[in-house]
Amino acid sequence: MNLTLEDIEKITRYVDSFVTINGTEYYVKSSVDEGLQLVANEIASYLNINCVKDYFIKTSDDAYYLSLSLNNFGTFKNGQELGFNSNSLYDIWVFLEKKYPKFSRHLVNDLVKVFLYDIFLLNGDRNLGNIGILESDGKAYLYILDNEFVFSTYEADLRAKIGYEERLKKSYYKDILNNHTPLNVERNLEGLEYFMGTSSSEYSDLVVDFYQKLTPEYVLSVFSKYEQHGIVLDKNERDYYLVLYKMNYNLIGKLLVERGLIDGQRISKN
């Protein structure tokens, strides 16, 4: 992205605000992750999840994200502005069916993709401000933004369960855990299994599709791509993220085996 000195000055001055550069609106925010959000965005795009376009801007003193405003293409409202009542997956699902009946099928499918993306990528910040709907040319599209909290130690915000007291009659996630499993991973696995057990089989197929696509080797290749472009995370941080991801990925795989969705040696006897 070609920026003038005047553009750079505008970016550094208006952090956490909208700015206009060459007639196009962007949102400016500080980068605390040295480009991790670009890695997360590329993975989202690979999964056909609509994601805001971000530019990583590094100055001599700091680093920033310049996010392309969706209002350049229509009218965007985040979940809070739309009136989502909670982070419950099924609450938002019902909301979309009622408000956008003509487009509800693809909106709900995209919502489920975001739910799965956050679980696979260990995204701990899917608040109502970074998911929403773009209305453009008479159509509605679900978009996500601000994906910098992937590979985190926080539980995913989008939840299939309304309350922790809800349980499936038969679940397997506890069979695959060990004493070293982080709490957020355990909670995410519980929510993932609850979703697979309470939704149609097409969504279980989607989980398998994500599992087949989001291999640790693929995730490493995305990190490597951005390193080749000069956007380099701290090596220790990157290695930590990859270890955490591989552990989470392997546990999801074991859960899919236990539920009979992929081949493998089951642990449970029933």
C-alpha positions as CSV (number, residue, x, y, z in Angstrom):
1,M,0.0,0.0,0.0
2,N,1.5,3.3,-1.1
3,L,1.2,6.0,1.6
4,T,2.5,9.6,1.7
5,L,4.1,11.2,4.7
6,E,0.8,13.0,5.2
7,D,-1.0,9.7,5.2
8,I,1.4,8.3,7.8
9,E,0.9,11.3,10.0
10,K,-2.8,10.9,9.8
11,I,-2.6,7.3,10.8
12,T,-0.4,8.0,13.8
13,R,-2.7,10.8,14.9
14,Y,-6.0,9.1,14.6
15,V,-5.6,5.8,16.3
16,D,-8.9,4.1,17.1
17,S,-10.7,6.4,14.7
18,F,-11.8,6.4,11.1
19,V,-9.7,8.2,8.5
20,T,-10.1,8.9,4.8
21,I,-7.1,8.2,2.5
22,N,-7.4,8.9,-1.2
23,G,-11.2,9.0,-0.9
24,T,-11.5,5.7,0.9
25,E,-12.5,5.2,4.5
26,Y,-10.3,3.1,6.9
27,Y,-10.2,2.4,10.6
28,V,-6.9,2.8,12.4
29,K,-5.8,0.8,15.4
30,S,-2.5,0.0,17.0
31,S,-0.9,-3.4,16.3
32,V,0.3,-5.3,19.4
33,D,1.0,-8.6,17.6
34,E,3.4,-7.7,14.7
35,G,1.0,-8.9,12.0
36,L,-0.7,-11.9,13.6
37,Q,-4.0,-10.5,12.5
38,L,-3.0,-10.9,8.8
39,V,-2.3,-14.6,9.4
40,A,-5.7,-15.0,11.0
41,N,-7.4,-13.1,8.1
42,E,-5.7,-15.2,5.5
43,I,-6.9,-18.4,7.2
44,A,-10.5,-17.0,7.4
45,S,-10.4,-16.2,3.7
46,Y,-9.2,-19.7,2.9
47,L,-12.3,-20.9,4.6
48,N,-14.5,-18.6,2.6
49,I,-15.3,-16.5,5.7
50,N,-15.9,-12.8,4.8
51,C,-13.2,-10.8,6.6
52,V,-12.3,-7.1,6.6
53,K,-9.2,-6.3,4.6
54,D,-6.3,-5.1,6.8
55,Y,-3.0,-3.4,6.0
56,F,-0.1,-3.7,8.3
57,I,1.7,-0.3,8.6
58,K,5.0,-0.1,10.4
59,T,6.7,3.2,11.2
60,S,10.0,3.9,12.9
61,D,8.2,4.2,16.2
62,D,5.2,1.9,16.1
63,A,3.0,-0.5,14.1
64,Y,-0.7,-0.1,13.0
65,Y,-3.5,-1.8,11.3
66,L,-5.3,0.1,8.6
67,S,-8.7,-1.7,8.2
68,L,-10.8,-1.1,5.1
69,S,-14.2,0.2,6.3
70,L,-17.1,-1.9,5.1
71,N,-19.1,1.2,4.8
72,N,-17.2,1.8,1.5
73,F,-19.3,-1.0,0.0
74,G,-22.7,-0.4,1.7
75,T,-24.0,-0.2,5.2
76,F,-22.3,-2.2,7.9
77,K,-23.7,-2.8,11.4
78,N,-21.9,-4.9,14.1
79,G,-23.8,-7.3,16.3
80,Q,-24.3,-4.7,19.1
81,E,-25.8,-2.2,16.6
82,L,-28.0,-4.8,15.1
83,G,-29.4,-5.8,18.5
84,F,-27.8,-9.3,19.1
85,N,-28.9,-10.2,22.6
86,S,-26.0,-12.4,23.5
87,N,-23.0,-14.3,22.2
88,S,-25.1,-17.5,22.0
89,L,-24.6,-19.1,18.6
90,Y,-28.3,-20.2,18.5
91,D,-29.6,-16.8,19.7
92,I,-27.8,-15.1,16.8
93,W,-28.9,-17.9,14.4
94,V,-32.6,-17.2,15.3
95,F,-32.0,-13.4,15.0
96,L,-30.6,-13.8,11.5
97,E,-33.5,-16.1,10.4
98,K,-36.0,-13.5,11.6
99,K,-34.3,-10.3,10.3
100,Y,-33.0,-11.7,7.0
101,P,-35.3,-14.5,5.9
102,K,-34.3,-14.1,2.3
103,F,-30.6,-14.6,3.1
104,S,-30.8,-16.6,6.3
105,R,-29.4,-19.8,4.9
106,H,-26.1,-18.4,3.8
107,L,-25.9,-16.1,6.8
108,V,-26.4,-18.9,9.2
109,N,-23.9,-21.1,7.3
110,D,-21.3,-18.3,7.5
111,L,-22.1,-17.8,11.2
112,V,-21.4,-21.5,11.8
113,K,-18.1,-21.1,9.9
114,V,-17.1,-18.3,12.3
115,F,-18.0,-20.4,15.3
116,L,-15.8,-23.3,14.0
117,Y,-13.0,-20.9,13.0
118,D,-12.8,-19.4,16.5
119,I,-12.6,-22.9,18.0
120,F,-10.0,-24.2,15.6
121,L,-7.9,-21.0,15.8
122,L,-8.5,-20.5,19.6
123,N,-9.8,-17.0,19.1
124,G,-10.7,-15.6,22.5
125,D,-12.4,-12.3,21.3
126,R,-15.4,-12.6,19.2
127,N,-17.4,-9.9,20.9
128,L,-20.5,-8.3,19.4
129,G,-18.4,-5.5,18.0
130,N,-16.3,-7.6,15.6
131,I,-19.0,-9.6,13.9
132,G,-21.9,-8.0,11.9
133,I,-23.8,-7.7,8.7
134,L,-23.0,-5.7,5.6
135,E,-26.0,-4.7,3.5
136,S,-25.0,-3.9,-0.1
137,D,-26.9,-3.9,-3.4
138,G,-30.0,-5.4,-1.7
139,K,-28.1,-8.3,-0.2
140,A,-26.8,-9.2,3.2
141,Y,-23.4,-10.6,4.1
142,L,-21.9,-11.7,7.4
143,Y,-18.4,-10.3,8.1
144,I,-15.9,-10.6,10.9
145,L,-13.0,-8.2,11.9
146,D,-10.4,-7.8,14.6
147,N,-9.0,-11.3,14.6
148,E,-5.8,-10.6,16.5
149,F,-6.7,-12.8,19.5
150,V,-6.2,-16.1,17.8
151,F,-4.0,-18.8,19.4
152,S,-5.1,-17.4,22.8
153,T,-5.7,-19.0,26.2
154,Y,-9.3,-17.6,26.4
155,E,-12.5,-19.5,25.7
156,A,-14.3,-18.8,22.4
157,D,-17.0,-16.2,22.8
158,L,-19.5,-17.6,20.4
159,R,-21.1,-20.5,22.3
160,A,-23.4,-23.2,21.2
161,K,-24.5,-23.8,24.8
162,I,-26.8,-21.3,26.5
163,G,-25.8,-22.5,30.0
164,Y,-23.1,-24.7,31.4
165,E,-25.7,-27.0,32.9
166,E,-26.7,-28.2,29.5
167,R,-25.3,-31.6,28.6
168,L,-25.6,-34.2,25.8
169,K,-26.9,-37.6,26.9
170,K,-23.6,-39.0,25.6
171,S,-20.5,-37.0,25.2
172,Y,-16.9,-38.0,24.5
173,Y,-14.8,-34.9,24.9
174,K,-13.8,-35.7,28.5
175,D,-12.4,-39.1,27.3
176,I,-9.7,-37.4,25.2
177,L,-8.5,-34.8,27.8
178,N,-5.4,-35.1,29.9
179,N,-4.1,-33.2,32.9
180,H,-2.3,-30.7,30.7
181,T,-5.3,-29.7,28.6
182,P,-5.9,-25.9,29.0
183,L,-9.3,-24.9,30.4
184,N,-10.2,-22.9,27.3
185,V,-9.5,-25.8,25.0
186,E,-11.6,-28.1,27.2
187,R,-14.5,-25.6,27.2
188,N,-14.2,-25.2,23.5
189,L,-14.2,-28.9,22.8
190,E,-17.3,-29.3,25.0
191,G,-19.1,-26.6,23.1
192,L,-18.0,-28.1,19.7
193,E,-19.3,-31.5,20.7
194,Y,-22.6,-30.0,22.0
195,F,-23.0,-28.2,18.7
196,M,-22.4,-31.3,16.6
197,G,-24.8,-33.2,18.8
198,T,-27.6,-30.6,18.5
199,S,-27.3,-29.6,14.9
200,S,-27.8,-31.3,11.6
201,S,-25.3,-33.7,10.1
202,E,-24.3,-31.2,7.4
203,Y,-22.6,-29.2,10.1
204,S,-20.7,-32.2,11.4
205,D,-19.5,-32.6,7.8
206,L,-18.4,-28.9,7.9
207,V,-16.3,-29.6,11.0
208,V,-14.6,-32.5,9.2
209,D,-13.9,-30.2,6.2
210,F,-12.3,-27.6,8.5
211,Y,-10.2,-30.4,10.1
212,Q,-9.0,-31.6,6.7
213,K,-8.1,-28.1,5.6
214,L,-6.6,-26.5,8.7
215,T,-3.7,-28.9,9.2
216,P,-0.8,-27.7,11.3
217,E,1.3,-27.8,8.2
218,Y,-1.1,-25.4,6.4
219,V,-1.1,-23.0,9.4
220,L,2.7,-23.0,9.5
221,S,2.8,-22.2,5.7
222,V,0.7,-19.1,6.4
223,F,3.1,-17.9,9.0
224,S,6.0,-18.6,6.7
225,K,4.4,-16.6,3.9
226,Y,4.2,-13.5,5.9
227,E,7.7,-13.9,7.3
228,Q,8.9,-14.0,3.7
229,H,7.1,-10.6,3.2
230,G,9.0,-9.1,6.2
231,I,6.2,-9.4,8.7
232,V,7.9,-11.4,11.4
233,L,6.5,-12.5,14.7
234,D,8.8,-13.1,17.6
235,K,10.1,-16.7,17.0
236,N,9.3,-17.8,20.5
237,E,5.8,-16.5,20.3
238,R,5.3,-18.1,16.8
239,D,6.5,-21.4,18.0
240,Y,4.3,-21.2,21.1
241,Y,1.3,-20.5,18.9
242,L,2.1,-23.5,16.7
243,V,2.5,-25.9,19.6
244,L,-0.8,-24.7,21.1
245,Y,-2.6,-25.0,17.7
246,K,-1.2,-28.5,17.1
247,M,-2.4,-29.6,20.6
248,N,-5.9,-28.2,19.9
249,Y,-6.0,-29.6,16.4
250,N,-5.1,-33.1,17.6
251,L,-7.7,-33.1,20.3
252,I,-10.4,-32.0,17.8
253,G,-9.2,-34.9,15.6
254,K,-9.6,-37.3,18.5
255,L,-13.1,-36.0,19.2
256,L,-14.1,-36.6,15.5
257,V,-12.7,-40.1,15.8
258,E,-14.8,-40.8,19.0
259,R,-17.9,-39.5,17.2
260,G,-17.3,-41.8,14.2
261,L,-16.7,-38.9,11.8
262,I,-13.2,-39.8,10.7
263,D,-11.2,-43.0,10.9
264,G,-9.0,-43.8,13.8
265,Q,-8.7,-45.8,17.0
266,R,-11.4,-44.9,19.5
267,I,-10.8,-44.6,23.2
268,S,-14.4,-45.0,24.4
269,K,-15.9,-48.5,24.5
270,N,-19.5,-47.3,23.7
